[in-house]
Amino acid sequence: MNADELNLPAEVARKLKGKRVTIVEVREGFLLKPVEDPIREARGILKGKGFNVEKYLQSKQLEKDLET
């Protein structure tokens, strides 16, 4: 569910704008929890590390060559 599909107080709506949320029932009531996106969070993690697609493909080819 998208946060903008709910009728929320303005301050909460601003904080959650554009985020997907899940509604979890807890003892005290209901909890709105932003859905984490591990792919989006991992973007750029290798930036500046000297690792790129070409090096990745070379390492995969080396693994394949070692298997045969």
PQR file of N, CA, C, O and H, with PARSE charges and radii, in Angstrom:
ATOM      1  N   MET A   1       0.840  -1.166   0.000 -0.4000 1.5000
ATOM      2  CA  MET A   1       0.000   0.000   0.000 -0.0000 2.0000
ATOM      3  C   MET A   1       0.891   1.236   0.000  0.5500 1.7000
ATOM      4  O   MET A   1       1.904   1.272   0.699 -0.5500 1.4000
ATOM      5  N   ASN A   2       0.532   2.217  -0.755 -0.4000 1.5000
ATOM      6  CA  ASN A   2       1.263   3.481  -0.779 -0.0000 2.0000
ATOM      7  C   ASN A   2       0.756   4.379   0.332  0.5500 1.7000
ATOM      8  O   ASN A   2      -0.444   4.423   0.604 -0.5500 1.4000
ATOM      9  H   ASN A   2      -0.291   2.187  -1.323  0.4000 1.0000
ATOM     10  N   ALA A   3       1.661   5.092   0.973 -0.4000 1.5000
ATOM     11  CA  ALA A   3       1.291   5.968   2.081 -0.0000 2.0000
ATOM     12  C   ALA A   3       0.290   7.031   1.647  0.5500 1.7000
ATOM     13  O   ALA A   3      -0.549   7.450   2.446 -0.5500 1.4000
ATOM     14  H   ALA A   3       2.636   5.056   0.752  0.4000 1.0000
ATOM     15  N   ASP A   4       0.365   7.474   0.391 -0.4000 1.5000
ATOM     16  CA  ASP A   4      -0.559   8.520  -0.056 -0.0000 2.0000
ATOM     17  C   ASP A   4      -1.972   8.003  -0.302  0.5500 1.7000
ATOM     18  O   ASP A   4      -2.850   8.786  -0.663 -0.5500 1.4000
ATOM     19  H   ASP A   4       1.046   7.134  -0.258  0.4000 1.0000
ATOM     20  N   GLU A   5      -2.212   6.720  -0.119 -0.4000 1.5000
ATOM     21  CA  GLU A   5      -3.552   6.151  -0.240 -0.0000 2.0000
ATOM     22  C   GLU A   5      -4.299   6.176   1.091  0.5500 1.7000
ATOM     23  O   GLU A   5      -5.470   5.802   1.157 -0.5500 1.4000
ATOM     24  H   GLU A   5      -1.498   6.084   0.174  0.4000 1.0000
ATOM     25  N   LEU A   6      -3.621   6.615   2.147 -0.4000 1.5000
ATOM     26  CA  LEU A   6      -4.216   6.669   3.476 -0.0000 2.0000
ATOM     27  C   LEU A   6      -4.520   8.111   3.854  0.5500 1.7000
ATOM     28  O   LEU A   6      -3.874   9.037   3.364 -0.5500 1.4000
ATOM     29  H   LEU A   6      -2.670   6.919   2.093  0.4000 1.0000
ATOM     30  N   ASN A   7      -5.507   8.300   4.726 -0.4000 1.5000
ATOM     31  CA  ASN A   7      -5.817   9.623   5.249 -0.0000 2.0000
ATOM     32  C   ASN A   7      -5.058   9.778   6.561  0.5500 1.7000
ATOM     33  O   ASN A   7      -5.507   9.305   7.604 -0.5500 1.4000
ATOM     34  H   ASN A   7      -6.032   7.547   5.124  0.4000 1.0000
ATOM     35  N   LEU A   8      -3.908  10.441   6.505 -0.4000 1.5000
ATOM     36  CA  LEU A   8      -3.015  10.571   7.652 -0.0000 2.0000
ATOM     37  C   LEU A   8      -2.868  12.036   8.046  0.5500 1.7000
ATOM     38  O   LEU A   8      -3.107  12.925   7.228 -0.5500 1.4000
ATOM     39  H   LEU A   8      -3.543  10.826   5.657  0.4000 1.0000
ATOM     40  N   PRO A   9      -2.475  12.296   9.298 -0.5600 1.5000
ATOM     41  CA  PRO A   9      -2.152  13.677   9.669  0.2800 2.0000
ATOM     42  C   PRO A   9      -1.061  14.222   8.744  0.5500 1.7000
ATOM     43  O   PRO A   9      -0.200  13.477   8.276 -0.5500 1.4000
ATOM     44  N   ALA A  10      -1.110  15.522   8.490 -0.4000 1.5000
ATOM     45  CA  ALA A  10      -0.208  16.146   7.509 -0.0000 2.0000
ATOM     46  C   ALA A  10       1.259  15.858   7.797  0.5500 1.7000
ATOM     47  O   ALA A  10       2.014  15.557   6.872 -0.5500 1.4000
ATOM     48  H   ALA A  10      -1.809  16.128   8.870  0.4000 1.0000
ATOM     49  N   GLU A  11       1.682  15.941   9.054 -0.4000 1.5000
ATOM     50  CA  GLU A  11       3.092  15.719   9.389 -0.0000 2.0000
ATOM     51  C   GLU A  11       3.521  14.291   9.067  0.5500 1.7000
ATOM     52  O   GLU A  11       4.610  14.072   8.535 -0.5500 1.4000
ATOM     53  H   GLU A  11       1.068  16.185   9.805  0.4000 1.0000
ATOM     54  N   VAL A  12       2.675  13.327   9.386 -0.4000 1.5000
ATOM     55  CA  VAL A  12       2.979  11.921   9.103 -0.0000 2.0000
ATOM     56  C   VAL A  12       2.984  11.695   7.597  0.5500 1.7000
ATOM     57  O   VAL A  12       3.859  11.007   7.072 -0.5500 1.4000
ATOM     58  H   VAL A  12       1.791  13.505   9.818  0.4000 1.0000
ATOM     59  N   ALA A  13       2.009  12.274   6.905 -0.4000 1.5000
ATOM     60  CA  ALA A  13       1.923  12.120   5.452 -0.0000 2.0000
ATOM     61  C   ALA A  13       3.176  12.663   4.773  0.5500 1.7000
ATOM     62  O   ALA A  13       3.668  12.062   3.818 -0.5500 1.4000
ATOM     63  H   ALA A  13       1.299  12.833   7.332  0.4000 1.0000
ATOM     64  N   ARG A  14       3.702  13.803   5.255 -0.4000 1.5000
ATOM     65  CA  ARG A  14       4.925  14.370   4.665 -0.0000 2.0000
ATOM     66  C   ARG A  14       6.112  13.429   4.850  0.5500 1.7000
ATOM     67  O   ARG A  14       6.915  13.248   3.935 -0.5500 1.4000
ATOM     68  H   ARG A  14       3.303  14.291   6.031  0.4000 1.0000
ATOM     69  N   LYS A  15       6.221  12.837   6.025 -0.4000 1.5000
ATOM     70  CA  LYS A  15       7.345  11.941   6.300 -0.0000 2.0000
ATOM     71  C   LYS A  15       7.281  10.669   5.465  0.5500 1.7000
ATOM     72  O   LYS A  15       8.316  10.112   5.098 -0.5500 1.4000
ATOM     73  H   LYS A  15       5.568  12.983   6.768  0.4000 1.0000
ATOM     74  N   LEU A  16       6.076  10.214   5.166 -0.4000 1.5000
ATOM     75  CA  LEU A  16       5.918   8.953   4.438 -0.0000 2.0000
ATOM     76  C   LEU A  16       5.643   9.150   2.952  0.5500 1.7000
ATOM     77  O   LEU A  16       5.486   8.169   2.225 -0.5500 1.4000
ATOM     78  H   LEU A  16       5.236  10.667   5.464  0.4000 1.0000
ATOM     79  N   LYS A  17       5.581  10.387   2.487 -0.4000 1.5000
ATOM     80  CA  LYS A  17       5.223  10.659   1.095 -0.0000 2.0000
ATOM     81  C   LYS A  17       6.096   9.870   0.124  0.5500 1.7000
ATOM     82  O   LYS A  17       7.323   9.905   0.208 -0.5500 1.4000
ATOM     83  H   LYS A  17       5.708  11.184   3.077  0.4000 1.0000
ATOM     84  N   GLY A  18       5.451   9.161  -0.794 -0.4000 1.5000
ATOM     85  CA  GLY A  18       6.149   8.397  -1.824 -0.0000 2.0000
ATOM     86  C   GLY A  18       6.669   7.052  -1.367  0.5500 1.7000
ATOM     87  O   GLY A  18       7.251   6.315  -2.162 -0.5500 1.4000
ATOM     88  H   GLY A  18       4.454   9.132  -0.862  0.4000 1.0000
ATOM     89  N   LYS A  19       6.472   6.716  -0.101 -0.4000 1.5000
ATOM     90  CA  LYS A  19       6.967   5.440   0.415 -0.0000 2.0000
ATOM     91  C   LYS A  19       5.835   4.426   0.467  0.5500 1.7000
ATOM     92  O   LYS A  19       4.666   4.774   0.632 -0.5500 1.4000
ATOM     93  H   LYS A  19       5.999   7.316   0.545  0.4000 1.0000
ATOM     94  N   ARG A  20       6.216   3.172   0.323 -0.4000 1.5000
ATOM     95  CA  ARG A  20       5.257   2.086   0.501 -0.0000 2.0000
ATOM     96  C   ARG A  20       5.268   1.711   1.973  0.5500 1.7000
ATOM     97  O   ARG A  20       6.322   1.679   2.608 -0.5500 1.4000
ATOM     98  H   ARG A  20       7.166   2.890   0.189  0.4000 1.0000
ATOM     99  N   VAL A  21       4.092   1.428   2.510 -0.4000 1.5000
ATOM    100  CA  VAL A  21       3.992   1.066   3.921 -0.0000 2.0000
ATOM    101  C   VAL A  21       3.219  -0.233   4.062  0.5500 1.7000
ATOM    102  O   VAL A  21       2.422  -0.602   3.201 -0.5500 1.4000
ATOM    103  H   VAL A  21       3.236   1.454   1.994  0.4000 1.0000
ATOM    104  N   THR A  22       3.472  -0.910   5.160 -0.4000 1.5000
ATOM    105  CA  THR A  22       2.693  -2.079   5.515 -0.0000 2.0000
ATOM    106  C   THR A  22       2.029  -1.762   6.850  0.5500 1.7000
ATOM    107  O   THR A  22       2.601  -1.057   7.681 -0.5500 1.4000
ATOM    108  H   THR A  22       4.120  -0.610   5.860  0.4000 1.0000
ATOM    109  N   ILE A  23       0.843  -2.274   7.051 -0.4000 1.5000
ATOM    110  CA  ILE A  23       0.121  -2.050   8.293 -0.0000 2.0000
ATOM    111  C   ILE A  23       0.208  -3.325   9.110  0.5500 1.7000
ATOM    112  O   ILE A  23      -0.206  -4.396   8.666 -0.5500 1.4000
ATOM    113  H   ILE A  23       0.378  -2.847   6.377  0.4000 1.0000
ATOM    114  N   VAL A  24       0.755  -3.192  10.316 -0.4000 1.5000
ATOM    115  CA  VAL A  24       0.959  -4.337  11.193 -0.0000 2.0000
ATOM    116  C   VAL A  24       0.110  -4.126  12.442  0.5500 1.7000
ATOM    117  O   VAL A  24       0.163  -3.068  13.069 -0.5500 1.4000
ATOM    118  H   VAL A  24       1.091  -2.322  10.677  0.4000 1.0000
ATOM    119  N   GLU A  25      -0.672  -5.144  12.796 -0.4000 1.5000
ATOM    120  CA  GLU A  25      -1.466  -5.046  14.020 -0.0000 2.0000
ATOM    121  C   GLU A  25      -0.594  -5.439  15.206  0.5500 1.7000
ATOM    122  O   GLU A  25       0.003  -6.516  15.223 -0.5500 1.4000
ATOM    123  H   GLU A  25      -0.715  -6.003  12.287  0.4000 1.0000
ATOM    124  N   VAL A  26      -0.529  -4.560  16.188 -0.4000 1.5000
ATOM    125  CA  VAL A  26       0.214  -4.812  17.422 -0.0000 2.0000
ATOM    126  C   VAL A  26      -0.752  -4.677  18.591  0.5500 1.7000
ATOM    127  O   VAL A  26      -1.893  -4.251  18.417 -0.5500 1.4000
ATOM    128  H   VAL A  26      -1.014  -3.686  16.174  0.4000 1.0000
ATOM    129  N   ARG A  27      -0.291  -5.042  19.778 -0.4000 1.5000
ATOM    130  CA  ARG A  27      -1.161  -5.023  20.953 -0.0000 2.0000
ATOM    131  C   ARG A  27      -1.771  -3.634  21.180  0.5500 1.7000
ATOM    132  O   ARG A  27      -2.936  -3.521  21.559 -0.5500 1.4000
ATOM    133  H   ARG A  27       0.637  -5.388  19.919  0.4000 1.0000
ATOM    134  N   GLU A  28      -0.990  -2.593  20.949 -0.4000 1.5000
ATOM    135  CA  GLU A  28      -1.447  -1.225  21.202 -0.0000 2.0000
ATOM    136  C   GLU A  28      -2.349  -0.672  20.108  0.5500 1.7000
ATOM    137  O   GLU A  28      -2.979   0.366  20.306 -0.5500 1.4000
ATOM    138  H   GLU A  28      -0.043  -2.685  20.640  0.4000 1.0000
ATOM    139  N   GLY A  29      -2.427  -1.328  18.974 -0.4000 1.5000
ATOM    140  CA  GLY A  29      -3.234  -0.843  17.855 -0.0000 2.0000
ATOM    141  C   GLY A  29      -2.608  -1.262  16.537  0.5500 1.7000
ATOM    142  O   GLY A  29      -2.294  -2.435  16.335 -0.5500 1.4000
ATOM    143  H   GLY A  29      -1.915  -2.172  18.813  0.4000 1.0000
ATOM    144  N   PHE A  30      -2.428  -0.308  15.647 -0.4000 1.5000
ATOM    145  CA  PHE A  30      -1.850  -0.593  14.343 -0.0000 2.0000
ATOM    146  C   PHE A  30      -0.576   0.218  14.155  0.5500 1.7000
ATOM    147  O   PHE A  30      -0.465   1.353  14.617 -0.5500 1.4000
ATOM    148  H   PHE A  30      -2.684   0.645  15.810  0.4000 1.0000
ATOM    149  N   LEU A  31       0.372  -0.386  13.473 -0.4000 1.5000
ATOM    150  CA  LEU A  31       1.668   0.237  13.225 -0.0000 2.0000
ATOM    151  C   LEU A  31       1.849   0.390  11.725  0.5500 1.7000
ATOM    152  O   LEU A  31       1.717  -0.579  10.977 -0.5500 1.4000
ATOM    153  H   LEU A  31       0.282  -1.309  13.098  0.4000 1.0000
ATOM    154  N   LEU A  32       2.152   1.608  11.284 -0.4000 1.5000
ATOM    155  CA  LEU A  32       2.503   1.842   9.880 -0.0000 2.0000
ATOM    156  C   LEU A  32       4.004   1.690   9.775  0.5500 1.7000
ATOM    157  O   LEU A  32       4.757   2.413  10.428 -0.5500 1.4000
ATOM    158  H   LEU A  32       2.259   2.394  11.892  0.4000 1.0000
ATOM    159  N   LYS A  33       4.435   0.761   8.961 -0.4000 1.5000
ATOM    160  CA  LYS A  33       5.860   0.487   8.849 -0.0000 2.0000
ATOM    161  C   LYS A  33       6.283   0.647   7.389  0.5500 1.7000
ATOM    162  O   LYS A  33       5.748  -0.037   6.517 -0.5500 1.4000
ATOM    163  H   LYS A  33       3.824   0.175   8.431  0.4000 1.0000
ATOM    164  N   PRO A  34       7.243   1.550   7.110 -0.5600 1.5000
ATOM    165  CA  PRO A  34       7.728   1.687   5.734  0.2800 2.0000
ATOM    166  C   PRO A  34       8.326   0.362   5.254  0.5500 1.7000
ATOM    167  O   PRO A  34       9.039  -0.312   5.997 -0.5500 1.4000
ATOM    168  N   VAL A  35       8.029   0.002   4.016 -0.4000 1.5000
ATOM    169  CA  VAL A  35       8.566  -1.217   3.426 -0.0000 2.0000
ATOM    170  C   VAL A  35       9.979  -0.913   2.953  0.5500 1.7000
ATOM    171  O   VAL A  35      10.197   0.006   2.164 -0.5500 1.4000
ATOM    172  H   VAL A  35       7.450   0.550   3.413  0.4000 1.0000
ATOM    173  N   GLU A  36      10.932  -1.690   3.441 -0.4000 1.5000
ATOM    174  CA  GLU A  36      12.325  -1.483   3.064 -0.0000 2.0000
ATOM    175  C   GLU A  36      12.583  -2.063   1.684  0.5500 1.7000
ATOM    176  O   GLU A  36      12.013  -3.088   1.309 -0.5500 1.4000
ATOM    177  H   GLU A  36      10.754  -2.437   4.083  0.4000 1.0000
ATOM    178  N   ASP A  37      13.434  -1.407   0.948 -0.4000 1.5000
ATOM    179  CA  ASP A  37      13.812  -1.860  -0.388 -0.0000 2.0000
ATOM    180  C   ASP A  37      15.322  -2.080  -0.392  0.5500 1.7000
ATOM    181  O   ASP A  37      16.083  -1.144  -0.640 -0.5500 1.4000
ATOM    182  H   ASP A  37      13.897  -0.575   1.253  0.4000 1.0000
ATOM    183  N   PRO A  38      15.765  -3.316  -0.118 -0.5600 1.5000
ATOM    184  CA  PRO A  38      17.203  -3.562  -0.021  0.2800 2.0000
ATOM    185  C   PRO A  38      17.960  -3.270  -1.309  0.5500 1.7000
ATOM    186  O   PRO A  38      19.136  -2.909  -1.263 -0.5500 1.4000
ATOM    187  N   ILE A  39      17.315  -3.417  -2.440 -0.4000 1.5000
ATOM    188  CA  ILE A  39      17.982  -3.128  -3.714 -0.0000 2.0000
ATOM    189  C   ILE A  39      18.275  -1.631  -3.804  0.5500 1.7000
ATOM    190  O   ILE A  39      19.386  -1.228  -4.149 -0.5500 1.4000
ATOM    191  H   ILE A  39      16.359  -3.710  -2.477  0.4000 1.0000
ATOM    192  N   ARG A  40      17.282  -0.823  -3.496 -0.4000 1.5000
ATOM    193  CA  ARG A  40      17.474   0.631  -3.552 -0.0000 2.0000
ATOM    194  C   ARG A  40      18.516   1.074  -2.528  0.5500 1.7000
ATOM    195  O   ARG A  40      19.336   1.944  -2.822 -0.5500 1.4000
ATOM    196  H   ARG A  40      16.379  -1.150  -3.216  0.4000 1.0000
ATOM    197  N   GLU A  41      18.494   0.491  -1.339 -0.4000 1.5000
ATOM    198  CA  GLU A  41      19.444   0.864  -0.300 -0.0000 2.0000
ATOM    199  C   GLU A  41      20.875   0.469  -0.671  0.5500 1.7000
ATOM    200  O   GLU A  41      21.826   1.117  -0.234 -0.5500 1.4000
ATOM    201  H   GLU A  41      17.828  -0.215  -1.100  0.4000 1.0000
ATOM    202  N   ALA A  42      21.036  -0.579  -1.464 -0.4000 1.5000
ATOM    203  CA  ALA A  42      22.369  -1.058  -1.831 -0.0000 2.0000
ATOM    204  C   ALA A  42      22.976  -0.281  -3.000  0.5500 1.7000
ATOM    205  O   ALA A  42      24.167  -0.416  -3.281 -0.5500 1.4000
ATOM    206  H   ALA A  42      20.264  -1.106  -1.819  0.4000 1.0000
ATOM    207  N   ARG A  43      22.170   0.525  -3.677 -0.4000 1.5000
ATOM    208  CA  ARG A  43      22.697   1.280  -4.820 -0.0000 2.0000
ATOM    209  C   ARG A  43      23.871   2.142  -4.403  0.5500 1.7000
ATOM    210  O   ARG A  43      23.805   2.862  -3.406 -0.5500 1.4000
ATOM    211  H   ARG A  43      21.203   0.635  -3.448  0.4000 1.0000
ATOM    212  N   GLY A  44      24.936   2.065  -5.166 -0.4000 1.5000
ATOM    213  CA  GLY A  44      26.104   2.895  -4.928 -0.0000 2.0000
ATOM    214  C   GLY A  44      27.063   2.353  -3.889  0.5500 1.7000
ATOM    215  O   GLY A  44      28.071   2.993  -3.589 -0.5500 1.4000
ATOM    216  H   GLY A  44      24.989   1.480  -5.976  0.4000 1.0000
ATOM    217  N   ILE A  45      26.771   1.189  -3.336 -0.4000 1.5000
ATOM    218  CA  ILE A  45      27.616   0.645  -2.270 -0.0000 2.0000
ATOM    219  C   ILE A  45      29.039   0.357  -2.764  0.5500 1.7000
ATOM    220  O   ILE A  45      29.985   0.417  -1.979 -0.5500 1.4000
ATOM    221  H   ILE A  45      25.952   0.670  -3.580  0.4000 1.0000
ATOM    222  N   LEU A  46      29.199   0.047  -4.052 -0.4000 1.5000
ATOM    223  CA  LEU A  46      30.525  -0.256  -4.592 -0.0000 2.0000
ATOM    224  C   LEU A  46      31.170   0.947  -5.282  0.5500 1.7000
ATOM    225  O   LEU A  46      32.278   0.844  -5.809 -0.5500 1.4000
ATOM    226  H   LEU A  46      28.430  -0.002  -4.690  0.4000 1.0000
ATOM    227  N   LYS A  47      30.479   2.079  -5.278 -0.4000 1.5000
ATOM    228  CA  LYS A  47      31.008   3.269  -5.943 -0.0000 2.0000
ATOM    229  C   LYS A  47      32.334   3.676  -5.303  0.5500 1.7000
ATOM    230  O   LYS A  47      32.452   3.782  -4.083 -0.5500 1.4000
ATOM    231  H   LYS A  47      29.579   2.162  -4.850  0.4000 1.0000
ATOM    232  N   GLY A  48      33.322   3.897  -6.159 -0.4000 1.5000
ATOM    233  CA  GLY A  48      34.632   4.309  -5.674 -0.0000 2.0000
ATOM    234  C   GLY A  48      35.494   3.156  -5.184  0.5500 1.7000
ATOM    235  O   GLY A  48      36.601   3.381  -4.694 -0.5500 1.4000
ATOM    236  H   GLY A  48      33.227   3.810  -7.150  0.4000 1.0000
ATOM    237  N   LYS A  49      35.010   1.931  -5.308 -0.4000 1.5000
ATOM    238  CA  LYS A  49      35.760   0.764  -4.838 -0.0000 2.0000
ATOM    239  C   LYS A  49      36.590   0.137  -5.955  0.5500 1.7000
ATOM    240  O   LYS A  49      37.322  -0.823  -5.715 -0.5500 1.4000
ATOM    241  H   LYS A  49      34.111   1.749  -5.707  0.4000 1.0000
ATOM    242  N   GLY A  50      36.483   0.676  -7.185 -0.4000 1.5000
ATOM    243  CA  GLY A  50      37.240   0.124  -8.299 -0.0000 2.0000
ATOM    244  C   GLY A  50      36.610  -1.130  -8.882  0.5500 1.7000
ATOM    245  O   GLY A  50      37.235  -1.821  -9.687 -0.5500 1.4000
ATOM    246  H   GLY A  50      35.889   1.456  -7.380  0.4000 1.0000
ATOM    247  N   PHE A  51      35.391  -1.430  -8.490 -0.4000 1.5000
ATOM    248  CA  PHE A  51      34.700  -2.612  -9.000 -0.0000 2.0000
ATOM    249  C   PHE A  51      33.646  -2.142  -9.984  0.5500 1.7000
ATOM    250  O   PHE A  51      32.862  -1.241  -9.682 -0.5500 1.4000
ATOM    251  H   PHE A  51      34.883  -0.869  -7.836  0.4000 1.0000
ATOM    252  N   ASN A  52      33.625  -2.756 -11.174 -0.4000 1.5000
ATOM    253  CA  ASN A  52      32.641  -2.368 -12.175 -0.0000 2.0000
ATOM    254  C   ASN A  52      32.149  -3.609 -12.908  0.5500 1.7000
ATOM    255  O   ASN A  52      32.565  -4.728 -12.606 -0.5500 1.4000
ATOM    256  H   ASN A  52      34.261  -3.488 -11.420  0.4000 1.0000
ATOM    257  N   VAL A  53      31.273  -3.404 -13.860 -0.4000 1.5000
ATOM    258  CA  VAL A  53      30.665  -4.521 -14.583 -0.0000 2.0000
ATOM    259  C   VAL A  53      31.720  -5.345 -15.310  0.5500 1.7000
ATOM    260  O   VAL A  53      31.650  -6.574 -15.315 -0.5500 1.4000
ATOM    261  H   VAL A  53      30.934  -2.496 -14.105  0.4000 1.0000
ATOM    262  N   GLU A  54      32.687  -4.686 -15.917 -0.4000 1.5000
ATOM    263  CA  GLU A  54      33.720  -5.419 -16.653 -0.0000 2.0000
ATOM    264  C   GLU A  54      34.501  -6.348 -15.725  0.5500 1.7000
ATOM    265  O   GLU A  54      34.746  -7.507 -16.057 -0.5500 1.4000
ATOM    266  H   GLU A  54      32.743  -3.688 -15.912  0.4000 1.0000
ATOM    267  N   LYS A  55      34.886  -5.833 -14.568 -0.4000 1.5000
ATOM    268  CA  LYS A  55      35.622  -6.668 -13.611 -0.0000 2.0000
ATOM    269  C   LYS A  55      34.756  -7.813 -13.102  0.5500 1.7000
ATOM    270  O   LYS A  55      35.242  -8.925 -12.900 -0.5500 1.4000
ATOM    271  H   LYS A  55      34.687  -4.891 -14.298  0.4000 1.0000
ATOM    272  N   TYR A  56      33.481  -7.539 -12.899 -0.4000 1.5000
ATOM    273  CA  TYR A  56      32.565  -8.592 -12.459 -0.0000 2.0000
ATOM    274  C   TYR A  56      32.476  -9.697 -13.511  0.5500 1.7000
ATOM    275  O   TYR A  56      32.564 -10.880 -13.184 -0.5500 1.4000
ATOM    276  H   TYR A  56      33.086  -6.635 -13.063  0.4000 1.0000
ATOM    277  N   LEU A  57      32.303  -9.308 -14.770 -0.4000 1.5000
ATOM    278  CA  LEU A  57      32.198 -10.299 -15.842 -0.0000 2.0000
ATOM    279  C   LEU A  57      33.495 -11.089 -15.986  0.5500 1.7000
ATOM    280  O   LEU A  57      33.458 -12.290 -16.252 -0.5500 1.4000
ATOM    281  H   LEU A  57      32.232  -8.347 -15.036  0.4000 1.0000
ATOM    282  N   GLN A  58      34.629 -10.435 -15.815 -0.4000 1.5000
ATOM    283  CA  GLN A  58      35.912 -11.140 -15.867 -0.0000 2.0000
ATOM    284  C   GLN A  58      36.013 -12.164 -14.743  0.5500 1.7000
ATOM    285  O   GLN A  58      36.482 -13.282 -14.960 -0.5500 1.4000
ATOM    286  H   GLN A  58      34.658  -9.459 -15.599  0.4000 1.0000
ATOM    287  N   SER A  59      35.577 -11.790 -13.545 -0.4000 1.5000
ATOM    288  CA  SER A  59      35.652 -12.732 -12.421 -0.0000 2.0000
ATOM    289  C   SER A  59      34.711 -13.912 -12.636  0.5500 1.7000
ATOM    290  O   SER A  59      35.045 -15.043 -12.281 -0.5500 1.4000
ATOM    291  H   SER A  59      35.197 -10.883 -13.368  0.4000 1.0000
ATOM    292  N   LYS A  60      33.535 -13.659 -13.215 -0.4000 1.5000
ATOM    293  CA  LYS A  60      32.602 -14.757 -13.502 -0.0000 2.0000
ATOM    294  C   LYS A  60      33.176 -15.686 -14.566  0.5500 1.7000
ATOM    295  O   LYS A  60      33.019 -16.904 -14.473 -0.5500 1.4000
ATOM    296  H   LYS A  60      33.264 -12.740 -13.504  0.4000 1.0000
ATOM    297  N   GLN A  61      33.841 -15.122 -15.579 -0.4000 1.5000
ATOM    298  CA  GLN A  61      34.461 -15.939 -16.614 -0.0000 2.0000
ATOM    299  C   GLN A  61      35.578 -16.780 -16.012  0.5500 1.7000
ATOM    300  O   GLN A  61      35.719 -17.952 -16.362 -0.5500 1.4000
ATOM    301  H   GLN A  61      33.968 -14.133 -15.654  0.4000 1.0000
ATOM    302  N   LEU A  62      36.370 -16.209 -15.119 -0.4000 1.5000
ATOM    303  CA  LEU A  62      37.439 -16.941 -14.448 -0.0000 2.0000
ATOM    304  C   LEU A  62      36.859 -18.101 -13.634  0.5500 1.7000
ATOM    305  O   LEU A  62      37.391 -19.211 -13.666 -0.5500 1.4000
ATOM    306  H   LEU A  62      36.256 -15.257 -14.835  0.4000 1.0000
ATOM    307  N   GLU A  63      35.776 -17.845 -12.911 -0.4000 1.5000
ATOM    308  CA  GLU A  63      35.118 -18.916 -12.153 -0.0000 2.0000
ATOM    309  C   GLU A  63      34.662 -20.035 -13.087  0.5500 1.7000
ATOM    310  O   GLU A  63      34.841 -21.218 -12.794 -0.5500 1.4000
ATOM    311  H   GLU A  63      35.344 -16.944 -12.886  0.4000 1.0000
ATOM    312  N   LYS A  64      34.072 -19.643 -14.209 -0.4000 1.5000
ATOM    313  CA  LYS A  64      33.579 -20.628 -15.177 -0.0000 2.0000
ATOM    314  C   LYS A  64      34.739 -21.449 -15.734  0.5500 1.7000
ATOM    315  O   LYS A  64      34.628 -22.667 -15.875 -0.5500 1.4000
ATOM    316  H   LYS A  64      33.927 -18.683 -14.447  0.4000 1.0000
ATOM    317  N   ASP A  65      35.856 -20.783 -16.053 -0.4000 1.5000
ATOM    318  CA  ASP A  65      37.027 -21.480 -16.579 -0.0000 2.0000
ATOM    319  C   ASP A  65      37.602 -22.454 -15.553  0.5500 1.7000
ATOM    320  O   ASP A  65      38.054 -23.540 -15.915 -0.5500 1.4000
ATOM    321  H   ASP A  65      35.946 -19.794 -15.939  0.4000 1.0000
ATOM    322  N   LEU A  66      37.588 -22.075 -14.289 -0.4000 1.5000
ATOM    323  CA  LEU A  66      38.117 -22.941 -13.235 -0.0000 2.0000
ATOM    324  C   LEU A  66      37.236 -24.167 -12.997  0.5500 1.7000
ATOM    325  O   LEU A  66      37.723 -25.212 -12.566 -0.5500 1.4000
ATOM    326  H   LEU A  66      37.221 -21.193 -13.995  0.4000 1.0000
ATOM    327  N   GLU A  67      35.944 -24.038 -13.277 -0.4000 1.5000
ATOM    328  CA  GLU A  67      35.021 -25.161 -13.094 -0.0000 2.0000
ATOM    329  C   GLU A  67      35.233 -26.249 -14.142  0.5500 1.7000
ATOM    330  O   GLU A  67      34.957 -27.420 -13.884 -0.5500 1.4000
ATOM    331  H   GLU A  67      35.548 -23.189 -13.628  0.4000 1.0000
ATOM    332  N   THR A  68      35.718 -25.873 -15.313 -0.4000 1.5000
ATOM    333  CA  THR A  68      35.877 -26.860 -16.398 -0.0000 2.0000
ATOM    334  C   THR A  68      37.273 -27.419 -16.443  0.5500 1.7000
ATOM    335  O   THR A  68      37.575 -28.258 -17.292 -0.5500 1.4000
ATOM    336  H   THR A  68      35.943 -24.922 -15.523  0.4000 1.0000
TER
END
